[in-house]
């Protein structure tokens, strides 16, 4: 397998992108980067340091020196051999758990609509490919971060099914939340992510749709592996 392969996985909130991306990275021996975790880490920094976050209506008229704030933020990933996952660090502190809270869920789409934030994180994400091939999941990976990715997958699933999956996950972690709240957050984030001005979530023209409403994790991974097989066949015959 080509170790410089770049696989972009985009899609709606709570579609299971990271589960598929991690499994693929493991099978293919590629790095996995969760770009959403980067936006979540910046959101955590903003909340902890009382950095103002404009709502969608205020975004245009809002002036704040985000570039200066971003200079104080260092985001990195470190492999945790205990669970086999790369975990996200904010200024040297492991924030993997904190960034999955409902509070972050509620703010992250606002923070990720800020132009300076996107510019900085896209630059870091692109730089990650200098270390070799990777699987990256997010919202704009196939459209903006890696428009020339070898393979682009666009994931979707019924919003109710996605909310139920996320609700189960949060309950298992002991988070006190109702299914209605989760559904509201999932649908609200979909709306903001697809309607923002700066690289909104949309399917790249050459992305392959993976609707996983009725698919198991194994079936989803098998679907993408088949696309990779087709890709390597076409590059062999080209
Ligand atoms: O994948 P996730 O749910 O952890 O992402 C959290 C938020 O970050 C999501 O609502 C939108 C934003 N995001 C983004 O704007 N661009 C990306 N490439 C990844 C995430």
Boltz pocket constraint, residues with backbone or C-beta under 6 A from the ligand:
constraints:
  - pocket:
      binder: B
      contacts: [[A, 13], [A, 14], [A, 35], [A, 36], [A, 37], [A, 39], [A, 40], [A, 108], [A, 109], [A, 112], [A, 137], [A, 138], [A, 139], [A, 140], [A, 141], [A, 189], [A, 193], [A, 199]]
      max_distance: 6.0
